[in-house]
Amino acid sequence: MALEAWRYTYRAIFDEHFIENFVRRNYAPEVTVSLLPRIHSGSMFFDVAEHESMIVGFCNVGVAEPGAQLLRIYLQPAYIGQGLGRQLLQRGEAFVVAQGISTYFCFVHQDNELGKRFYLRNGFRHITEKDHDDEWYMEKALPA
């Protein structure tokens, strides 16, 4: 699922070799399993969107200094625009609020127009002075 989402999202930014290697390294089963202790301890949120018993998206939020960070949110391309991403994001935000945190942030590649539009539509704002290399820093205030 991650590979399909990455191919769709980053096809105009990175070549296929980079995408395959990145996903193979960062979404390998052992990497995903290594998140379990943080999920069980309550310092990380991980949720999936399903359709007909298939995983079609996922959202991952972590809590650490300096606060909460949206680490990953992806959908299979066929499910983009149906509200599933917003639902996943809202569940992640409920986790952040339950931790007593009032804002959270994410980084998005400066050329990822799909991601930037999604975040802006969902209340994030771009804070240019916190950009890092080729990534936008985006932050969202949450209701108390």
MDAnalysis code that builds the backbone (N, CA, C; Angstrom):
import MDAnalysis as mda
import numpy as np

u = mda.Universe.empty(432, n_residues=144, atom_resindex=np.repeat(np.arange(144), 3), trajectory=True)
u.add_TopologyAttr("name", ["N", "CA", "C"] * 144)
u.add_TopologyAttr("resid", np.arange(1, 145))
u.add_TopologyAttr("resname", ["MET", "ALA", "LEU", "GLU", "ALA", "TRP", "ARG", "TYR", "THR", "TYR", "ARG", "ALA", "ILE", "PHE", "ASP", "GLU", "HIS", "PHE", "ILE", "GLU", "ASN", "PHE", "VAL", "ARG", "ARG", "ASN", "TYR", "ALA", "PRO", "GLU", "VAL", "THR", "VAL", "SER", "LEU", "LEU", "PRO", "ARG", "ILE", "HIS", "SER", "GLY", "SER", "MET", "PHE", "PHE", "ASP", "VAL", "ALA", "GLU", "HIS", "GLU", "SER", "MET", "ILE", "VAL", "GLY", "PHE", "CYS", "ASN", "VAL", "GLY", "VAL", "ALA", "GLU", "PRO", "GLY", "ALA", "GLN", "LEU", "LEU", "ARG", "ILE", "TYR", "LEU", "GLN", "PRO", "ALA", "TYR", "ILE", "GLY", "GLN", "GLY", "LEU", "GLY", "ARG", "GLN", "LEU", "LEU", "GLN", "ARG", "GLY", "GLU", "ALA", "PHE", "VAL", "VAL", "ALA", "GLN", "GLY", "ILE", "SER", "THR", "TYR", "PHE", "CYS", "PHE", "VAL", "HIS", "GLN", "ASP", "ASN", "GLU", "LEU", "GLY", "LYS", "ARG", "PHE", "TYR", "LEU", "ARG", "ASN", "GLY", "PHE", "ARG", "HIS", "ILE", "THR", "GLU", "LYS", "ASP", "HIS", "ASP", "ASP", "GLU", "TRP", "TYR", "MET", "GLU", "LYS", "ALA", "LEU", "PRO", "ALA"])
u.atoms.positions = np.array([
    [0.816, -1.172, 0.000],
    [0.000, 0.000, 0.000],
    [0.872, 1.252, 0.000],
    [1.913, 1.245, 0.810],
    [2.809, 2.401, 0.876],
    [3.490, 2.639, -0.466],
    [3.896, 1.571, -1.128],
    [4.580, 1.737, -2.409],
    [3.641, 2.349, -3.450],
    [2.412, 1.882, -3.505],
    [1.446, 2.448, -4.455],
    [1.199, 3.927, -4.154],
    [1.046, 4.269, -2.887],
    [0.825, 5.667, -2.509],
    [2.029, 6.532, -2.850],
    [3.220, 6.022, -2.574],
    [4.437, 6.782, -2.879],
    [4.610, 6.972, -4.382],
    [4.354, 5.933, -5.139],
    [4.478, 6.059, -6.600],
    [3.543, 7.144, -7.125],
    [2.345, 7.182, -6.609],
    [1.376, 8.174, -7.063],
    [1.757, 9.588, -6.608],
    [2.101, 9.716, -5.345],
    [2.373, 11.029, -4.757],
    [3.678, 11.635, -5.245],
    [4.701, 10.820, -5.370],
    [6.045, 11.349, -5.636],
    [6.583, 11.044, -7.031],
    [5.747, 10.558, -7.933],
    [6.214, 10.152, -9.264],
    [6.870, 11.284, -10.043],
    [6.451, 12.531, -9.807],
    [7.049, 13.675, -10.516],
    [8.210, 14.291, -9.732],
    [8.488, 13.764, -8.549],
    [9.525, 14.340, -7.682],
    [10.754, 13.447, -7.629],
    [10.537, 12.136, -7.492],
    [11.634, 11.183, -7.363],
    [11.514, 10.115, -8.452],
    [12.639, 9.515, -8.814],
    [12.576, 8.437, -9.800],
    [12.123, 7.136, -9.126],
    [11.713, 6.185, -9.958],
    [11.168, 4.917, -9.462],
    [12.155, 4.178, -8.567],
    [13.420, 4.192, -8.902],
    [14.444, 3.507, -8.103],
    [14.489, 4.097, -6.687],
    [14.489, 5.415, -6.574],
    [14.507, 6.059, -5.263],
    [13.265, 5.668, -4.468],
    [12.092, 5.763, -5.103],
    [10.832, 5.455, -4.416],
    [10.842, 4.015, -3.901],
    [11.210, 3.071, -4.753],
    [11.220, 1.667, -4.328],
    [12.185, 1.432, -3.177],
    [13.378, 1.987, -3.259],
    [14.352, 1.814, -2.172],
    [13.876, 2.479, -0.891],
    [13.323, 3.680, -0.993],
    [12.838, 4.390, 0.191],
    [11.741, 3.593, 0.889],
    [10.769, 3.137, 0.118],
    [9.652, 2.385, 0.703],
    [10.144, 1.051, 1.255],
    [10.991, 0.358, 0.527],
    [11.519, -0.924, 1.006],
    [12.239, -0.748, 2.352],
    [12.983, 0.341, 2.495],
    [13.754, 0.591, 3.711],
    [12.876, 1.103, 4.857],
    [11.971, 2.018, 4.581],
    [11.219, 2.700, 5.639],
    [9.869, 2.087, 5.978],
    [9.389, 1.181, 5.133],
    [8.094, 0.549, 5.380],
    [8.211, -0.971, 5.441],
    [9.397, -1.457, 5.649],
    [9.620, -2.897, 5.784],
    [8.836, -3.415, 6.994],
    [8.413, -4.672, 6.961],
    [7.656, -5.228, 8.089],
    [8.340, -5.016, 9.440],
    [9.670, -5.208, 9.498],
    [10.352, -5.054, 10.791],
    [10.333, -3.601, 11.272],
    [10.314, -2.661, 10.344],
    [10.224, -1.239, 10.731],
    [8.846, -0.961, 11.318],
    [7.832, -1.470, 10.662],
    [6.465, -1.270, 11.150],
    [6.277, -1.941, 12.509],
    [6.756, -3.148, 12.662],
    [6.647, -3.860, 13.942],
    [7.396, -3.110, 15.038],
    [8.488, -2.434, 14.694],
    [9.256, -1.700, 15.708],
    [8.477, -0.525, 16.294],
    [7.379, -0.129, 15.652],
    [6.534, 0.950, 16.187],
    [5.652, 0.475, 17.339],
    [5.426, -0.818, 17.440],
    [4.475, -1.351, 18.422],
    [4.744, -0.927, 19.861],
    [5.978, -0.943, 20.359],
    [6.174, -0.503, 21.743],
    [5.707, 0.940, 21.989],
    [5.959, 1.829, 21.039],
    [5.508, 3.220, 21.200],
    [3.988, 3.323, 21.101],
    [3.392, 2.519, 20.237],
    [1.928, 2.526, 20.126],
    [1.322, 2.024, 21.427],
    [1.850, 0.914, 21.941],
    [1.329, 0.341, 23.189],
    [1.562, 1.249, 24.391],
    [2.651, 2.013, 24.381],
    [2.924, 2.918, 25.509],
    [2.100, 4.187, 25.449],
    [1.438, 4.424, 24.328],
    [0.609, 5.623, 24.196],
    [1.355, 6.834, 23.669],
    [2.604, 6.678, 23.221],
    [3.340, 7.816, 22.686],
    [3.273, 7.878, 21.159],
    [2.502, 6.960, 20.582],
    [2.354, 6.964, 19.132],
    [0.966, 6.474, 18.758],
    [0.439, 7.057, 17.700],
    [-0.855, 6.693, 17.132],
    [-0.613, 6.098, 15.750],
    [-1.268, 4.996, 15.465],
    [-1.220, 4.402, 14.132],
    [-2.588, 3.821, 13.849],
    [-3.184, 4.252, 12.741],
    [-4.521, 3.776, 12.398],
    [-4.578, 3.537, 10.897],
    [-5.482, 2.686, 10.493],
    [-5.642, 2.389, 9.074],
    [-7.073, 2.670, 8.636],
    [-7.223, 2.951, 7.349],
    [-8.533, 3.032, 6.711],
    [-8.700, 1.745, 5.910],
    [-9.879, 1.171, 6.000],
    [-10.136, -0.080, 5.299],
    [-11.332, 0.068, 4.369],
    [-11.299, -0.694, 3.305],
    [-12.439, -0.804, 2.398],
    [-12.516, -2.266, 1.977],
    [-13.666, -2.890, 2.245],
    [-13.870, -4.305, 1.919],
    [-12.726, -5.172, 2.427],
    [-12.364, -4.984, 3.680],
    [-11.331, -5.752, 4.387],
    [-9.920, -5.556, 3.845],
    [-9.703, -4.502, 3.060],
    [-8.366, -4.188, 2.562],
    [-7.922, -2.858, 3.140],
    [-6.657, -2.779, 3.527],
    [-6.103, -1.515, 4.005],
    [-5.907, -0.609, 2.798],
    [-6.524, 0.581, 2.861],
    [-6.428, 1.532, 1.745],
    [-5.746, 2.830, 2.160],
    [-5.391, 2.933, 3.440],
    [-4.704, 4.123, 3.910],
    [-4.238, 3.946, 5.336],
    [-3.360, 4.858, 5.771],
    [-2.910, 4.816, 7.156],
    [-2.439, 6.188, 7.598],
    [-2.437, 6.372, 8.905],
    [-2.018, 7.624, 9.539],
    [-1.169, 7.272, 10.753],
    [-0.065, 8.007, 10.926],
    [0.876, 7.743, 12.011],
    [1.277, 9.082, 12.643],
    [1.005, 9.216, 13.941],
    [1.337, 10.429, 14.689],
    [2.194, 10.026, 15.878],
    [3.269, 10.762, 16.108],
    [4.135, 10.490, 17.244],
    [4.183, 11.660, 18.206],
    [4.384, 11.351, 19.475],
    [4.521, 12.369, 20.505],
    [5.919, 12.256, 21.088],
    [6.667, 13.339, 20.984],
    [8.019, 13.429, 21.535],
    [8.373, 14.910, 21.558],
    [9.482, 15.242, 22.165],
    [9.913, 16.639, 22.133],
    [10.176, 17.034, 20.693],
    [9.699, 18.113, 20.205],
    [9.083, 19.242, 20.886],
    [7.565, 19.195, 20.941],
    [6.927, 18.070, 20.639],
    [5.468, 17.986, 20.672],
    [4.994, 16.814, 19.853],
    [3.876, 17.006, 19.176],
    [3.301, 15.936, 18.366],
    [3.583, 16.208, 16.892],
    [3.867, 15.134, 16.170],
    [4.186, 15.247, 14.758],
    [3.397, 14.227, 13.954],
    [2.765, 14.691, 12.897],
    [2.172, 13.793, 11.924],
    [3.330, 13.233, 11.117],
    [3.589, 11.957, 11.272],
    [4.739, 11.325, 10.632],
    [4.409, 10.825, 9.232],
    [3.216, 10.260, 9.075],
    [2.811, 9.691, 7.786],
    [1.296, 9.704, 7.681],
    [0.829, 10.014, 6.489],
    [-0.572, 9.795, 6.149],
    [-0.625, 9.554, 4.650],
    [-1.131, 8.395, 4.278],
    [-1.193, 8.017, 2.871],
    [-2.480, 7.253, 2.593],
    [-2.953, 7.410, 1.373],
    [-4.083, 6.646, 0.869],
    [-3.702, 6.039, -0.470],
    [-4.313, 4.909, -0.787],
    [-4.184, 4.403, -2.139],
    [-4.838, 5.429, -3.064],
    [-4.268, 5.657, -4.224],
    [-4.766, 6.704, -5.118],
    [-6.267, 6.635, -5.411],
    [-6.822, 5.461, -5.551],
    [-8.242, 5.325, -5.875],
    [-9.157, 5.858, -4.772],
    [-8.624, 6.062, -3.573],
    [-9.436, 6.487, -2.437],
    [-9.221, 7.956, -2.071],
    [-8.368, 8.637, -2.795],
    [-8.137, 10.062, -2.559],
    [-9.384, 10.829, -2.958],
    [-9.752, 11.808, -2.132],
    [-10.908, 12.649, -2.434],
    [-12.223, 12.130, -1.904],
    [-12.198, 11.050, -1.133],
    [-13.424, 10.470, -0.595],
    [-13.624, 10.756, 0.888],
    [-12.730, 11.551, 1.476],
    [-12.864, 11.905, 2.881],
    [-12.148, 10.984, 3.846],
    [-11.545, 9.906, 3.340],
    [-10.867, 8.971, 4.228],
    [-9.625, 9.588, 4.866],
    [-8.876, 10.373, 4.112],
    [-7.701, 11.044, 4.664],
    [-8.083, 11.994, 5.783],
    [-9.138, 12.748, 5.566],
    [-9.620, 13.673, 6.598],
    [-10.047, 12.903, 7.848],
    [-10.725, 11.767, 7.671],
    [-11.146, 10.957, 8.814],
    [-9.941, 10.422, 9.578],
    [-8.951, 9.915, 8.863],
    [-7.732, 9.437, 9.521],
    [-7.058, 10.575, 10.283],
    [-6.970, 11.739, 9.645],
    [-6.348, 12.894, 10.278],
    [-7.103, 13.289, 11.544],
    [-8.410, 13.283, 11.494],
    [-9.216, 13.639, 12.671],
    [-8.997, 12.660, 13.812],
    [-8.862, 11.380, 13.506],
    [-8.597, 10.397, 14.566],
    [-7.204, 10.620, 15.166],
    [-6.239, 10.952, 14.318],
    [-4.907, 11.287, 14.818],
    [-4.938, 12.534, 15.689],
    [-5.723, 13.517, 15.289],
    [-5.832, 14.749, 16.077],
    [-6.502, 14.491, 17.424],
    [-7.469, 13.599, 17.469],
    [-8.096, 13.240, 18.752],
    [-7.050, 12.638, 19.688],
    [-6.156, 11.834, 19.139],
    [-5.050, 11.273, 19.930],
    [-4.168, 12.398, 20.483],
    [-3.809, 13.367, 19.645],
    [-2.953, 14.479, 20.066],
    [-3.630, 15.269, 21.191],
    [-4.899, 15.594, 21.021],
    [-5.639, 16.348, 22.037],
    [-5.709, 15.558, 23.344],
    [-5.903, 14.245, 23.255],
    [-5.960, 13.404, 24.460],
    [-4.634, 13.407, 25.206],
    [-3.538, 13.728, 24.523],
    [-2.230, 13.827, 25.172],
    [-2.039, 15.193, 25.831],
    [-3.029, 16.083, 25.709],
    [-2.928, 17.420, 26.284],
    [-2.099, 18.377, 25.434],
    [-1.963, 18.080, 24.167],
    [-1.153, 18.896, 23.261],
    [-2.094, 19.703, 22.366],
    [-1.798, 20.985, 22.202],
    [-2.715, 21.866, 21.479],
    [-2.310, 22.173, 20.036],
    [-1.118, 21.794, 19.646],
    [-0.700, 21.965, 18.253],
    [0.122, 20.744, 17.842],
    [0.178, 20.526, 16.558],
    [1.077, 19.501, 16.050],
    [1.572, 19.942, 14.690],
    [2.579, 19.231, 14.186],
    [3.218, 19.673, 12.957],
    [3.527, 18.496, 12.055],
    [3.886, 18.837, 10.832],
    [4.358, 17.836, 9.885],
    [5.315, 18.511, 8.916],
    [6.033, 17.712, 8.201],
    [6.862, 18.184, 7.103],
    [6.300, 17.589, 5.818],
    [6.296, 18.379, 4.761],
    [5.833, 17.900, 3.460],
    [6.806, 18.411, 2.401],
    [7.155, 17.545, 1.452],
    [8.098, 17.934, 0.409],
    [7.569, 19.161, -0.324],
    [8.445, 20.105, -0.578],
    [8.049, 21.367, -1.202],
    [7.379, 21.181, -2.567],
    [7.633, 20.076, -3.238],
    [7.028, 19.821, -4.543],
    [5.822, 18.886, -4.480],
    [5.424, 18.492, -3.293],
    [4.275, 17.605, -3.114],
    [3.002, 18.460, -3.055],
    [2.512, 18.838, -4.217],
    [1.338, 19.712, -4.281],
    [0.098, 19.055, -3.694],
    [-0.074, 17.768, -3.923],
    [-1.216, 17.040, -3.375],
    [-1.214, 17.124, -1.848],
    [-0.066, 16.846, -1.248],
    [0.042, 16.902, 0.210],
    [-0.152, 18.307, 0.754],
    [0.481, 19.278, 0.128],
    [0.357, 20.666, 0.609],
    [-1.097, 21.116, 0.563],
    [-1.806, 20.810, -0.524],
    [-3.230, 21.194, -0.616],
    [-4.042, 20.500, 0.475],
    [-3.770, 19.231, 0.706],
    [-4.491, 18.480, 1.734],
    [-4.306, 19.131, 3.103],
    [-3.070, 19.434, 3.453],
    [-2.803, 20.023, 4.764],
    [-3.427, 21.410, 4.896],
    [-3.308, 22.220, 3.887],
    [-3.896, 23.563, 3.947],
    [-5.414, 23.487, 4.076],
    [-6.059, 22.599, 3.331],
    [-7.523, 22.422, 3.431],
    [-7.940, 21.945, 4.810],
    [-7.038, 21.269, 5.491],
    [-7.380, 20.702, 6.800],
    [-6.822, 21.515, 7.958],
    [-6.548, 22.805, 7.745],
    [-6.231, 23.712, 8.833],
    [-4.781, 23.916, 9.172],
    [-3.872, 23.294, 8.452],
    [-2.447, 23.522, 8.696],
    [-2.043, 24.849, 8.073],
    [-1.007, 25.431, 8.624],
    [-0.434, 26.627, 7.999],
    [1.057, 26.405, 7.822],
    [1.559, 26.981, 6.745],
    [2.969, 26.852, 6.403],
    [3.746, 27.912, 7.175],
    [4.747, 27.479, 7.935],
    [5.602, 28.403, 8.691],
    [6.984, 28.329, 8.049],
    [7.244, 29.298, 7.174],
    [8.434, 29.238, 6.324],
    [9.738, 29.243, 7.111],
    [9.785, 29.953, 8.218],
    [11.039, 30.029, 8.971],
    [11.437, 28.699, 9.605],
    [10.530, 27.723, 9.608],
    [10.846, 26.402, 10.148],
    [11.027, 25.346, 9.056],
    [10.987, 25.776, 7.796],
    [11.231, 24.841, 6.694],
    [12.608, 24.217, 6.870],
    [12.744, 23.010, 6.369],
    [14.012, 22.289, 6.490],
    [14.382, 21.716, 5.130],
    [15.481, 22.181, 4.567],
    [15.949, 21.728, 3.256],
    [14.825, 21.869, 2.223],
    [14.365, 20.749, 1.659],
    [13.332, 20.801, 0.632],
    [11.945, 20.463, 1.185],
    [11.760, 20.648, 2.489],
    [10.482, 20.317, 3.109],
    [9.851, 21.533, 3.767],
    [8.550, 21.672, 3.539],
    [7.769, 22.693, 4.232],
    [7.470, 22.197, 5.645],
    [7.524, 23.126, 6.599],
    [7.064, 22.860, 7.956],
    [5.632, 23.368, 8.018],
    [4.719, 22.532, 8.440],
    [3.324, 22.921, 8.556],
    [2.829, 22.594, 9.952],
    [2.016, 23.475, 10.482],
    [1.574, 23.349, 11.871],
    [0.067, 23.598, 11.943],
    [-0.571, 22.935, 12.879],
    [-2.007, 23.099, 13.072],
    [-2.327, 23.234, 14.549],
    [-3.106, 24.248, 14.882],
    [-3.616, 24.418, 16.239],
    [-4.884, 23.593, 16.370],
    [-5.032, 22.934, 17.504],
    [-6.186, 22.074, 17.744],
    [-7.069, 22.658, 18.842],
    [-8.364, 22.431, 18.776],
    [-9.257, 22.914, 19.843],
    [-8.956, 22.203, 21.148],
    [-9.057, 22.926, 22.213],
    [-8.763, 22.361, 23.547],
    [-9.821, 21.386, 23.991],
])
